[in-house]
Amino acid sequence: MKNLKYIILSLAICLASCEDIPDPQKDPGAITKPSADLMLTGILLNTYDSPWSTDQRHNQYMTQNEAYYEGQPYSWTSGSYDGFYTTLRNVNQMEIEAEKMGELGAPYKTMAKFFKAYFYSRATEMFGDIPMTEAMKGVSDQNFKPKYDSQKDVYIQVLKWLDEANAELPALIEKRVTVPSDFIYNGDLSKWQKLVNSFRLRTLISLSNRADDTPELNVKQQFATIVANPAKYPLILTNADNFQIVYNTFNTYPLWPSNGVVVKNDKRNTLGATYVDIAKATQDPRLMVVALPAEALVKNTDVFARYGGGKTGDLQSTLLDQSSKGLLSMINFDFWETSAAGVPAIQLGAPEVNFAIAEGINRGWATGSAATYYQKGIEESMKFYSIGAAAVAGFIAANPYPATAAQGLNKILEQKYMSFFENSGKQAFYDYRRTGVPTFDIGQANANNNQIPVRWAYPTSEYTTNEVNVKAAIQAQYSGADTQNGEMWLVK
């Protein structure tokens, strides 16, 4: 009874003095009318992959030997659409808001074309066929069960968006238009134009298995046109233009400890043999920057013999035993954690673009010197690690571009793999899936029937929200079997 009196008294006070709120379910601090520049910031936050993630174990750069954590079993099954379609809805809304801005909205509409190409391509390379043409019609058309577009059609549209974005950017650049909310390139649209064309080259190279049997894509012709006309199609050819995330004291580097105390000994996470063995065979100076000599090997007179990598296929117990005996190399924290800012995380950089051009020339898609771009790719990668010019020249002299096309292609792909270390998300894995270079290790730890998976199964939520369409897509591509081993059109 006493409590009831307090409740009645409180209600009386509130009725007398509380401000009337028309809709108590609305958050007065919520942003109900987002601007295009605010939405751009949110989109940019979803464009990058962090280093030191499970992706880097799947790329075979690192191994995890602590049984509490998952190792390297390649046992994934389904993936998620969340990071793609949530962001694409924001891109769609950014376009709507930009349309209301008149001429001021032009750069946001152009950048939206890049982001659509970026996120749809990221989704299709994970799963295969995906919803695209009807994907954003949920609100406008009340279509919450979008059909799936073929992977070929997705890539045709992706390349079209990138071509249109490149065509629109020069006029905006000439007018000195900027986008103030851009924390990647600080509003410099000339750098965005280089990214647009560089991403287009990445996309074209990813289609190498389809270059000869899909004339609708014009893979070789598009590639040759871009390489032959740098004025119209500027590219990221030096590290100054890298598409990368720069960390700071607020957005700290992923390895940076919350208490700021750097621990320089982590035997749980050791380097993978796929990466280390190539570095040792080629006597790559990058190895001595990114990693520490293995404790039990440190007295070897050959400096490269001081490093050891764990085989991805080995059981975690085996890797733990090797690590405990000091046979595996750990991370060089003095390089990766000089401060809370660490080092930038490249998403698409100059090494990759130079190697992509080298590969295209090697395949006969464009004219030029594959050897020159091969060397340039190595140089830009080593500059990222602050390797001295003499050491770079010595490495290139010891690892020249081979005389035969087949050996040359293998060398390009090998060095591209080395340059991807802890950068660019899943790209090293995708290149392996496409080319088989380098050879990935498979052993007892593999939980996928001694196979490296080639895709992710569709999100389980699709079976409850869009069952008819997802099953039709699975039947069309994979004879009804939605597994991580089904070969998508892209890499058949």
N, C-alpha and C positions, 0 to 999 in steps of 0.2 A: 504494500500500500504506500509505503514511504517512497519507493522508487517511482510509483505511478505519479505521485505529486510532483516529483522532480521533472518527469517527462512532460507533464501538462504545463509546468512553469516554463520549461525550455521552449515549448511550442508557442506559448504566449509571447515570450520575449522575441522569438524569431519572427512571428507574425507582425509584431509591432515595429521591429527594427531592421529585419533582413531585407536586402535588395531583391526585388522580384526578378527572377530569371525566367525568361520566356520558354526556353527549352533546356531543362536541367541536364539533358543527356549530351549536350554539345560542350566540347572543351573550349572555353573562351580563349585558350592559348594556341588552339590548333590553326594551322594554315589552311584555310578553305579555298583560297584563290592563289595557288602557287604561280610565281612568275617563271618565265622560260629560263632565266639565268639561275634561279634557285634549283630548278629541276635539273639543269645541266650539272650542277655540283653533285647532286645525288647520283646521277648516271655515271659520272666519272669515278665515283667511289666503288662502283661495281665493275670497272673495266679491267682490273688487274688481279693477277694471281700472286700470292705471297711465296717467297722462297721458304725452304726448309719444311715443306708440306709433304703429305703422302705422295703427291705427284712426283717429287724428286726421288722417292724410293721406287716408284713405278718406272721412272726414267733410268734407274739403276746407278744413280750418282751416290746414294747413301744406303746404308743398311741400319736396321734397328734390332738390337740383340736382347733388349729387356723384354721378358715374356709378358710383363704387365701390359705392354703396348703391342699393337699388331705389327707383325714383321713385314715380309715381302711375299705373301702367298698368292698374290694376284687372284684373290677370291671374291672380288667385288661382283655384284649382280646388277641391280638396277641403279640408275642415276636419278637426278632431280632436275625438274624444269624451273625451279623457283628462281634461281639466279638469272635465268635468261628472260622468261616471260614477264616476271615482275618488273624488270628493268625496261623491257620493250614496251610495257604499258606506260611507263614514265616517259619513254621516248615519244610515244604516240601523243601523250598529253603535252609534252614540250612543243610538238608541232602545232597543236591546237592553240596553245598560248602564244606561240610565235606568230601565227596567222593574224591574231588580234593586234599585233604590234606594228603592222604595216611594214615599211621598209626596214625598220629596226629589227624585225624578226628574221630577216633574211639569213644571217649567219647560223641561227639556231635551226632553221629548216634544212640548210645544207649539211650541218653537222649531224642532224637526225638521219640523213641518208647513210652517213658513215656508220653510225651506231646500229642502225638496222642491219646493215651488211655485217658488222662485227658480231653482233649477238646471235643472229640467225645462223651464221656460219659456225660459230662456236657450238651451237646446239646441234646442228646437223652432223658435225664431225664426231660428236659423241654417240649419237643414236642412229643416224641414218635419215629416213624420211621424217619430216616434222610438220606440224601445223605452221603455215605462214600466211597464205592469202586470206584465210578466215580467222587468223589467230587474234586479231584485235577487234573483232566484231561483237564481242560479248555485250558491251553496253550499248553501242550504236544500233545493232541489229538484233539484239537479244539472242545471239547465236553463241551458246556456251559449250557447244560440241563441234569444234572446228574440224574440218576434214584435214587429212595429212597431204602435204605436197611432196612430190618425188624429190629425192636429193638432187637430181639433175636440174629440176626446175628451180629449186632453192638457189643453186649456184648460178644459174643464168640470171636470176634476179639480183643476187648479191653483187655480181660483176657489173650489172647495169647501174645499181645504186652508186657503186664506187666511181664508175665512169662519169655519172652525172655530178657527183660531188666535186670531182676534180675539175669539171668544166665550169662549175659555178664559183669556185674559190678565187680564181684570178681577179675577177671584177671586185670582189669584196676586199681582197688584199690591196688592190690598187687604190681603193677608197680609204685604206688604213682602218678598216673596220676591226674592232677587237671584241672579245667576249670576256668581260671582267671576272666571271665566276670560274674561269678555266685555271685550275691549279696545276695542270700538267705542263702546258706550254705558255702560261701567263698571257693567254689571249692572242698569241701570235699565230694567225691563220696560215702564214707561209709554212710554218712547221707542221700544221695539221694537213696541209696539202701533201707534204712529203710522206706523212703517215698514211694518208689515203692511198697513195700510189704504191707505197711499200707493202701495205696490207693486201693490195690487189696482186702484187707479185707473189706474196706468200700463198694467196688463194690459188693462183694459177699453178704454182709449183705443186701444191697439194693435189692438183688434178692431173698429175703426170700420167697416171694409169689410164686416164680417159682422154688423153690428148689426141689419140689417133682414131678413136671410134665415135667421137661425139662432136660432129662439125658445128652443132648449134652453139657450142661454147667458144669456138675459135681460140683455143688455149694458146697455141703456138703464135698465131697472128697477133693476139693481144699482147703477149709477152714481148715479141719483137718490136712492136710499136712503142711500147713503154721504154724499153732499153735504148731504142734508137733516137728518142726525142726527149732528152733531159730537160729542155726548156719548157715543154708542155707537160711533162710528167716528172717533176723533181722527186728525188728519192732520199731516203735516210742512208747516207753513205759514210758519215762520220758520227762518232759518238755524241757530238754536240747536239744532234737532232734526235737522239734516242727517245722512243716512247717508253718512259720509265717513271717509277714512283720514287720520289726522293723523301726519305724519312726525316724526322726531326725530333725534338724533345717532347712533342705532344703526340705525334703519330710515330711512336718509337719502332725501331727495327725489330722484326719478329724474334730475334734471339736475345734482345736486350732484357735483362732481368728486371722485375718490377722494383726491386730494392736497389738497383744500380750497381750491385756487386757482381762483377764479371767472374764467373767460374771458368777457369781455363783448362778444365779436365772433364771430358764427357765421353766415357768409354762406351756408353750405350749407343751413341750415334757415330758410326764410323764410315769412312768412305767406301764406296762400292768398287769392286774389282773391274767392272766393265769400264769405268772411267779411269781408274788408277793404272790399269794394265796398258791402256793406250798411251797415257801420259809417260809411263816408264819406257815403253818401246820407242817413243818418239823423242824422249828426253825433253819433255815439255816444262819450261820454267814456271808455268802457271801452277803446277802441282805444289811447288815449294811456297807459293803464296797462300793458296787456299787451305792447305792441310799441314799437319805436323808430322815429322818422321815418327814411325812406330817405335815405341820405347825399346823393344828387344832388337830392333834393326839399326838403331841409331849409330852404331860403331862401324858400319860398313864403309869401306873407302869410296865405293861408288855412291854418290849422293842420292841417285834415284833408287838404288837398292834399299835405301832406308825407309821407303814407303811401302805400305801394304794395304790392299783393299779386300773387303769381304765379298764373297760370292753371293749374289742375290738368291741363288738356288739353295744355299746351305741352310740347314735348320738354325733357328735362333740359338739353340743350345751349343751348336758348333761355333757360331759366331761369337757367342759369349765367352766360350773357352779361349778362342783365338784372341779376343780383345783383352781378356784377363791376363794372358801371357804376353801382352804387349806386341802382338804381331800385326795389328791393324792401326791405320792412321786416323787420328781424330781431326776435328775442325781446328783451324788456326784462328782462335778467337781474337788474337792481336790484329788480324786483318778485318774480320767481319764485325768486330765490336770496338772499334777505336773510340766510339761515342754512342750515344743513344740513337744517332742518325744512321749508324752502320754504313752500308753502301747502298746505292740505288738498286732497285729491282727492275731490271730491264724486261719489258713486255714484248717489244719488237725493236730490235736494234740494228746498228750498222753492220756488225758481223754477219747476222742472218741475211740481210739484204744483199751484201756482197757475195755470200756463198750461194744465194738463190740465183743471182745473175750468172755466176760461174757455172752452176748446174744447168741453167737454161742454155748457155752457150755450148756446154759440153754435149747436151742432147741435140744440138743443131737447131734450136728454136730461134736463135739470134746470132748475129755476127759479133765478133770481138775476141778478146783474149781471155779464155777461162782462167789461165794461169795468173793473169793480172788481178782478177777479182778474187781468186783463191788467196793470193798473197795479201790483198787488201783486207779480206775477212779476218785472216790471222792477225794482222797488224792492229786492227781496231779492237779485236778481242783482247789482245795482250796489253793494249793501252788502258783498257778498263781496269786491269790489274796492276797498272803502273810498271810494267816490265820495260827495262831499258832498251833503247834502240839497238845496241850491239847484240844483246841477247835475242831480240826478235829476229834480227838479220841472220844470226847463227842458226836459229831454229828453222827458218825458211830454207836456208842453204842445206841443212841436214834433212829437210823434208820437202824437196822440190815437187812441183806439180808433175805427175807422171806423163810419159810420152803417149801412152795408149789411152783411148777414150774410157774404156771400162775401168782401168786403174785410176784414171783421173776422177771419174765420178765417185768411186769409192773413197778417194782421199778427200774430196770436197765434203762428202757426207760425214766422214769421220771427224773432220775439223769443225764442221758445223755442230756436231754433237758435243764436242769439247767446249765450244763457245756458249752452249746453252746451259752450262753448269749453274744450277740454282737460279735460273732465269727462264722466263717465257713459259711458265706453266707446264702444260702437257706436250709442248711442241716436239721435244726430243722423242717422246713415246710415239707421237703421230708420224714422225719421220721414219722411225724404226718400222712401224706398221706398214708404211708405204713402200719402203725400200729394203728392209732387212739389214740396214747398216746403222750402228755396229751390231754384231751378233750379241743378242741378249742371253744372259745366263739362265738356264732352267735346271732345277734340281729337286731335291727332296722337299724343299719348303713349298714348292708349287702346289697349290690346292685346286688347280684348274686342269686336272688330267694332263699335266706336263705340256700345257699350252700357255702362251702369253695371250690374254684376251685381246680382242680387236674392236670391241665396242662396249657400251653400257646398255643393259636392258631398259626398256621404257619405264618411267616412274609408275609405281604400283597404283597411284591415285588415278592414272588414266583408265584403269580397268573399272573404276567405279563412276567416273565422271564423263568418260568419252569412249566407252567400251567398243562400240561398233566401229568407230574410225581407227582406233589403235589396232584392233584385231585385223582390220582390212590392210593396214600398213604392214603389219607383221607377216601376213600371208603373202602379200605382194613381194616382199623383200626376202624373207627368211623361211618360206614354206610353213609358216605358222609357229615357228620356234623362236621365242623371244629370249635369246641367251646372249652372253657376252662373247660368244665365239662365232656368231653369224657375220659373214662378210658383207659389209655394206657396199653399195654401188661404187662409192668413191675409191675403194682400194681393191676391187676385184681385178 
